[in-house]
Amino acid sequence: MSTGNDKLGNDKLVSDLEEELDRVTTKTKAAAIEMMLSRAKTGFYGDFTSPIATPKLRLIRDAEGLGLKNIAANTMGGKYDG
């Protein structure tokens, strides 16, 4: 079940991940961000669209693992909630 608010938050996440991808300098990190971007585009990190129970915690973990501190902080601040 998708909601309009979830889509708005997801669109913001996709945009921010695309910006991060533009700045990355290593192929390995680029591939990892592309995986996150692919997941974001399919709603994997969305509260109402994700197949996992805690998508925002997963997003924070994935972002921190790649050093994407702003994505993690934005998630904790509710930017991607919609």
Biotite code that builds the C-alpha atoms (Angstrom):
import biotite.structure as struc

atoms = struc.array([
    struc.Atom([0.000, 0.000, 0.000], chain_id="A", res_id=1, res_name="MET", atom_name="CA", element="C"),
    struc.Atom([1.495, 3.298, -1.056], chain_id="A", res_id=2, res_name="SER", atom_name="CA", element="C"),
    struc.Atom([0.525, 6.681, 0.260], chain_id="A", res_id=3, res_name="THR", atom_name="CA", element="C"),
    struc.Atom([1.061, 10.120, -1.218], chain_id="A", res_id=4, res_name="GLY", atom_name="CA", element="C"),
    struc.Atom([3.119, 11.214, 1.780], chain_id="A", res_id=5, res_name="ASN", atom_name="CA", element="C"),
    struc.Atom([5.369, 8.163, 1.536], chain_id="A", res_id=6, res_name="ASP", atom_name="CA", element="C"),
    struc.Atom([6.004, 8.981, -2.133], chain_id="A", res_id=7, res_name="LYS", atom_name="CA", element="C"),
    struc.Atom([6.975, 12.561, -1.295], chain_id="A", res_id=8, res_name="LEU", atom_name="CA", element="C"),
    struc.Atom([9.544, 11.376, 1.240], chain_id="A", res_id=9, res_name="GLY", atom_name="CA", element="C"),
    struc.Atom([10.788, 8.748, -1.192], chain_id="A", res_id=10, res_name="ASN", atom_name="CA", element="C"),
    struc.Atom([11.220, 11.355, -3.944], chain_id="A", res_id=11, res_name="ASP", atom_name="CA", element="C"),
    struc.Atom([13.349, 13.466, -1.587], chain_id="A", res_id=12, res_name="LYS", atom_name="CA", element="C"),
    struc.Atom([15.481, 10.441, -0.736], chain_id="A", res_id=13, res_name="LEU", atom_name="CA", element="C"),
    struc.Atom([15.989, 9.566, -4.407], chain_id="A", res_id=14, res_name="VAL", atom_name="CA", element="C"),
    struc.Atom([17.035, 13.144, -5.141], chain_id="A", res_id=15, res_name="SER", atom_name="CA", element="C"),
    struc.Atom([19.510, 13.230, -2.253], chain_id="A", res_id=16, res_name="ASP", atom_name="CA", element="C"),
    struc.Atom([21.001, 9.868, -3.223], chain_id="A", res_id=17, res_name="LEU", atom_name="CA", element="C"),
    struc.Atom([21.421, 11.044, -6.823], chain_id="A", res_id=18, res_name="GLU", atom_name="CA", element="C"),
    struc.Atom([23.318, 14.085, -5.526], chain_id="A", res_id=19, res_name="GLU", atom_name="CA", element="C"),
    struc.Atom([25.562, 11.817, -3.442], chain_id="A", res_id=20, res_name="GLU", atom_name="CA", element="C"),
    struc.Atom([26.189, 9.625, -6.476], chain_id="A", res_id=21, res_name="LEU", atom_name="CA", element="C"),
    struc.Atom([27.315, 12.685, -8.466], chain_id="A", res_id=22, res_name="ASP", atom_name="CA", element="C"),
    struc.Atom([29.937, 13.450, -5.802], chain_id="A", res_id=23, res_name="ARG", atom_name="CA", element="C"),
    struc.Atom([31.361, 9.968, -5.286], chain_id="A", res_id=24, res_name="VAL", atom_name="CA", element="C"),
    struc.Atom([34.880, 9.228, -6.523], chain_id="A", res_id=25, res_name="THR", atom_name="CA", element="C"),
    struc.Atom([35.269, 5.453, -6.180], chain_id="A", res_id=26, res_name="THR", atom_name="CA", element="C"),
    struc.Atom([33.526, 2.748, -8.204], chain_id="A", res_id=27, res_name="LYS", atom_name="CA", element="C"),
    struc.Atom([32.896, 0.619, -5.140], chain_id="A", res_id=28, res_name="THR", atom_name="CA", element="C"),
    struc.Atom([31.106, 3.390, -3.281], chain_id="A", res_id=29, res_name="LYS", atom_name="CA", element="C"),
    struc.Atom([29.240, 4.378, -6.442], chain_id="A", res_id=30, res_name="ALA", atom_name="CA", element="C"),
    struc.Atom([27.963, 0.815, -6.825], chain_id="A", res_id=31, res_name="ALA", atom_name="CA", element="C"),
    struc.Atom([26.764, 0.770, -3.212], chain_id="A", res_id=32, res_name="ALA", atom_name="CA", element="C"),
    struc.Atom([24.970, 4.109, -3.608], chain_id="A", res_id=33, res_name="ILE", atom_name="CA", element="C"),
    struc.Atom([23.420, 2.858, -6.851], chain_id="A", res_id=34, res_name="GLU", atom_name="CA", element="C"),
    struc.Atom([22.069, -0.134, -4.914], chain_id="A", res_id=35, res_name="MET", atom_name="CA", element="C"),
    struc.Atom([20.558, 2.209, -2.321], chain_id="A", res_id=36, res_name="MET", atom_name="CA", element="C"),
    struc.Atom([19.142, 4.368, -5.103], chain_id="A", res_id=37, res_name="LEU", atom_name="CA", element="C"),
    struc.Atom([17.584, 1.329, -6.761], chain_id="A", res_id=38, res_name="SER", atom_name="CA", element="C"),
    struc.Atom([16.039, 0.309, -3.453], chain_id="A", res_id=39, res_name="ARG", atom_name="CA", element="C"),
    struc.Atom([14.735, 3.823, -2.846], chain_id="A", res_id=40, res_name="ALA", atom_name="CA", element="C"),
    struc.Atom([13.111, 3.958, -6.277], chain_id="A", res_id=41, res_name="LYS", atom_name="CA", element="C"),
    struc.Atom([11.179, 0.768, -5.546], chain_id="A", res_id=42, res_name="THR", atom_name="CA", element="C"),
    struc.Atom([9.990, 1.953, -2.121], chain_id="A", res_id=43, res_name="GLY", atom_name="CA", element="C"),
    struc.Atom([12.268, -0.348, -0.120], chain_id="A", res_id=44, res_name="PHE", atom_name="CA", element="C"),
    struc.Atom([12.944, 2.387, 2.448], chain_id="A", res_id=45, res_name="TYR", atom_name="CA", element="C"),
    struc.Atom([9.334, 3.630, 2.601], chain_id="A", res_id=46, res_name="GLY", atom_name="CA", element="C"),
    struc.Atom([7.262, 3.131, 5.721], chain_id="A", res_id=47, res_name="ASP", atom_name="CA", element="C"),
    struc.Atom([4.253, 1.832, 3.784], chain_id="A", res_id=48, res_name="PHE", atom_name="CA", element="C"),
    struc.Atom([5.964, 0.334, 0.741], chain_id="A", res_id=49, res_name="THR", atom_name="CA", element="C"),
    struc.Atom([8.835, -1.642, 2.227], chain_id="A", res_id=50, res_name="SER", atom_name="CA", element="C"),
    struc.Atom([8.871, -5.406, 2.587], chain_id="A", res_id=51, res_name="PRO", atom_name="CA", element="C"),
    struc.Atom([10.886, -5.062, 5.821], chain_id="A", res_id=52, res_name="ILE", atom_name="CA", element="C"),
    struc.Atom([9.591, -4.086, 9.261], chain_id="A", res_id=53, res_name="ALA", atom_name="CA", element="C"),
    struc.Atom([11.975, -1.197, 9.971], chain_id="A", res_id=54, res_name="THR", atom_name="CA", element="C"),
    struc.Atom([12.891, 0.477, 6.690], chain_id="A", res_id=55, res_name="PRO", atom_name="CA", element="C"),
    struc.Atom([14.090, 3.755, 8.193], chain_id="A", res_id=56, res_name="LYS", atom_name="CA", element="C"),
    struc.Atom([16.473, 1.967, 10.558], chain_id="A", res_id=57, res_name="LEU", atom_name="CA", element="C"),
    struc.Atom([17.813, 0.043, 7.563], chain_id="A", res_id=58, res_name="ARG", atom_name="CA", element="C"),
    struc.Atom([18.227, 3.303, 5.638], chain_id="A", res_id=59, res_name="LEU", atom_name="CA", element="C"),
    struc.Atom([20.187, 4.827, 8.515], chain_id="A", res_id=60, res_name="ILE", atom_name="CA", element="C"),
    struc.Atom([22.393, 1.741, 8.770], chain_id="A", res_id=61, res_name="ARG", atom_name="CA", element="C"),
    struc.Atom([23.007, 1.632, 5.010], chain_id="A", res_id=62, res_name="ASP", atom_name="CA", element="C"),
    struc.Atom([23.792, 5.349, 4.871], chain_id="A", res_id=63, res_name="ALA", atom_name="CA", element="C"),
    struc.Atom([26.126, 5.301, 7.862], chain_id="A", res_id=64, res_name="GLU", atom_name="CA", element="C"),
    struc.Atom([27.917, 2.271, 6.439], chain_id="A", res_id=65, res_name="GLY", atom_name="CA", element="C"),
    struc.Atom([28.782, 4.337, 3.364], chain_id="A", res_id=66, res_name="LEU", atom_name="CA", element="C"),
    struc.Atom([29.647, 7.485, 5.282], chain_id="A", res_id=67, res_name="GLY", atom_name="CA", element="C"),
    struc.Atom([26.533, 9.282, 4.038], chain_id="A", res_id=68, res_name="LEU", atom_name="CA", element="C"),
    struc.Atom([26.065, 11.163, 7.280], chain_id="A", res_id=69, res_name="LYS", atom_name="CA", element="C"),
    struc.Atom([23.652, 13.694, 5.809], chain_id="A", res_id=70, res_name="ASN", atom_name="CA", element="C"),
    struc.Atom([21.328, 10.941, 4.543], chain_id="A", res_id=71, res_name="ILE", atom_name="CA", element="C"),
    struc.Atom([21.387, 9.288, 7.976], chain_id="A", res_id=72, res_name="ALA", atom_name="CA", element="C"),
    struc.Atom([20.792, 12.615, 9.746], chain_id="A", res_id=73, res_name="ALA", atom_name="CA", element="C"),
    struc.Atom([17.983, 13.562, 7.346], chain_id="A", res_id=74, res_name="ASN", atom_name="CA", element="C"),
    struc.Atom([16.346, 10.210, 7.993], chain_id="A", res_id=75, res_name="THR", atom_name="CA", element="C"),
    struc.Atom([16.512, 10.697, 11.748], chain_id="A", res_id=76, res_name="MET", atom_name="CA", element="C"),
    struc.Atom([15.169, 14.236, 11.294], chain_id="A", res_id=77, res_name="GLY", atom_name="CA", element="C"),
    struc.Atom([12.137, 12.976, 9.374], chain_id="A", res_id=78, res_name="GLY", atom_name="CA", element="C"),
    struc.Atom([12.977, 14.453, 5.966], chain_id="A", res_id=79, res_name="LYS", atom_name="CA", element="C"),
    struc.Atom([12.088, 11.238, 4.162], chain_id="A", res_id=80, res_name="TYR", atom_name="CA", element="C"),
    struc.Atom([8.887, 10.559, 6.085], chain_id="A", res_id=81, res_name="ASP", atom_name="CA", element="C"),
    struc.Atom([6.852, 12.404, 3.498], chain_id="A", res_id=82, res_name="GLY", atom_name="CA", element="C"),
])
